Amino acid sequence: MGSINQIMKDRASCGDLLECLFDLTNTDISVFLALNDSKPLDLDSVAGIIGKNRSTAYRSLQKLVCMGLAVKETENISEGGYFHTYTRVGNDSIRNMILSRTRDLSGRISEIVNSLDSDLSSLR
């Protein structure tokens, strides 16, 4: 997981910010970057792009979908059956989610700082 110290460095990237705010692993970031917001990819394609097995790619895809950073669609096969494809949400959505999480984080940090006196005195 990315840390706040990592984010405060001059060379922090959007990937570092996503790691920190969404508790993503390096593999999660690789999957996120493999996804496109216009061309859906199936599980095998994602696994091939990131060079990991299907179960690893699937776990990261599920995490990204749960966090709202990716979308899972079900495609029907004409002969019967189905498969899933994944796309990344658009940059505007990602930007809005990052801004929302930073506001939430800032509010939570303020709450913790405001309870500093009582928290420190209870540790004695």
C-alpha positions as CSV (number, residue, x, y, z in Angstrom):
1,M,0.0,0.0,0.0
2,G,1.2,3.5,-0.8
3,S,1.8,5.7,2.2
4,I,1.1,9.4,2.8
5,N,4.9,10.0,2.9
6,Q,5.1,8.5,-0.6
7,I,2.3,10.9,-1.8
8,M,4.1,13.9,-0.3
9,K,7.2,13.3,-2.4
10,D,7.7,15.5,-5.5
11,R,7.7,12.5,-7.9
12,A,4.5,10.9,-6.7
13,S,2.3,9.6,-9.5
14,C,-1.4,9.0,-9.9
15,G,-0.7,5.3,-9.4
16,D,0.9,6.2,-6.0
17,L,-2.2,8.2,-5.1
18,L,-4.6,5.4,-6.1
19,E,-2.5,2.9,-4.1
20,C,-2.8,5.0,-1.0
21,L,-6.4,6.1,-1.2
22,F,-7.9,2.8,-2.4
23,D,-5.5,0.4,-0.7
24,L,-4.3,-1.1,-4.0
25,T,-1.4,-3.4,-4.5
26,N,1.1,-3.2,-7.3
27,T,-0.8,-6.0,-9.1
28,D,-4.0,-4.1,-8.7
29,I,-2.4,-1.0,-10.3
30,S,-1.0,-3.1,-13.2
31,V,-4.5,-4.5,-13.8
32,F,-6.0,-1.0,-13.6
33,L,-3.5,0.3,-16.1
34,A,-4.1,-2.7,-18.4
35,L,-7.8,-1.8,-18.6
36,N,-9.1,0.7,-21.1
37,D,-12.1,2.9,-20.7
38,S,-13.3,2.1,-24.2
39,K,-12.2,-1.4,-25.2
40,P,-13.5,-4.2,-22.9
41,L,-11.1,-6.9,-21.9
42,D,-11.8,-10.4,-20.7
43,L,-10.1,-12.2,-17.8
44,D,-7.6,-14.1,-20.0
45,S,-6.6,-10.9,-21.8
46,V,-6.0,-9.0,-18.6
47,A,-4.0,-12.0,-17.1
48,G,-1.9,-12.1,-20.3
49,I,-1.2,-8.3,-20.2
50,I,0.0,-8.3,-16.6
51,G,1.8,-11.6,-16.9
52,K,0.0,-13.2,-13.9
53,N,-2.3,-16.2,-13.6
54,R,-6.1,-15.9,-14.0
55,S,-6.9,-16.1,-10.3
56,T,-4.5,-13.3,-9.5
57,A,-6.0,-11.1,-12.3
58,Y,-9.5,-12.0,-11.1
59,R,-8.9,-11.0,-7.5
60,S,-7.5,-7.6,-8.7
61,L,-10.4,-7.1,-11.1
62,Q,-12.9,-7.9,-8.4
63,K,-11.2,-5.4,-6.1
64,L,-11.3,-2.7,-8.8
65,V,-14.9,-3.3,-9.5
66,C,-15.8,-3.2,-5.8
67,M,-13.9,0.1,-5.4
68,G,-15.8,1.6,-8.4
69,L,-12.6,1.9,-10.5
70,A,-13.7,-0.7,-13.1
71,V,-16.9,-2.0,-14.5
72,K,-17.8,-5.7,-15.1
73,E,-20.2,-6.5,-18.0
74,T,-21.7,-9.9,-18.9
75,E,-21.5,-10.9,-22.5
76,N,-23.8,-13.6,-23.8
77,I,-22.5,-16.2,-26.3
78,S,-24.9,-17.1,-29.1
79,E,-24.4,-20.8,-28.7
80,G,-25.1,-20.5,-25.0
81,G,-23.2,-19.4,-22.0
82,Y,-21.6,-16.1,-21.1
83,F,-18.3,-14.4,-20.2
84,H,-17.4,-11.2,-18.4
85,T,-15.5,-8.2,-19.8
86,Y,-14.0,-5.4,-17.8
87,T,-13.4,-1.7,-18.6
88,R,-11.9,1.1,-16.5
89,V,-14.2,3.9,-15.5
90,G,-13.6,7.3,-17.2
91,N,-11.0,9.7,-16.0
92,D,-13.6,12.2,-14.8
93,S,-15.2,9.5,-12.6
94,I,-11.7,8.6,-11.2
95,R,-10.9,12.2,-10.5
96,N,-14.2,12.7,-8.7
97,M,-13.6,9.5,-6.6
98,I,-10.1,10.7,-5.7
99,L,-11.4,14.1,-4.7
100,S,-14.2,12.6,-2.6
101,R,-11.8,10.2,-0.8
102,T,-9.3,13.0,-0.1
103,R,-12.2,15.1,1.4
104,D,-13.2,12.1,3.5
105,L,-9.6,11.5,4.6
106,S,-9.1,15.1,5.5
107,G,-12.2,15.1,7.6
108,R,-11.2,11.9,9.4
109,I,-7.7,13.3,10.1
110,S,-9.3,16.5,11.5
111,E,-11.4,14.3,13.9
112,I,-8.3,12.4,15.0
113,V,-6.3,15.6,15.6
114,N,-9.2,17.1,17.5
115,S,-9.3,14.1,19.9
116,L,-5.5,14.3,20.4
117,D,-5.6,15.4,24.0
118,S,-8.0,12.8,25.2
119,D,-6.4,10.0,23.2
120,L,-2.9,10.8,24.5
121,S,-4.1,11.1,28.1
122,S,-5.8,7.7,27.9
123,L,-2.5,6.1,26.8
124,R,-0.9,6.9,30.2
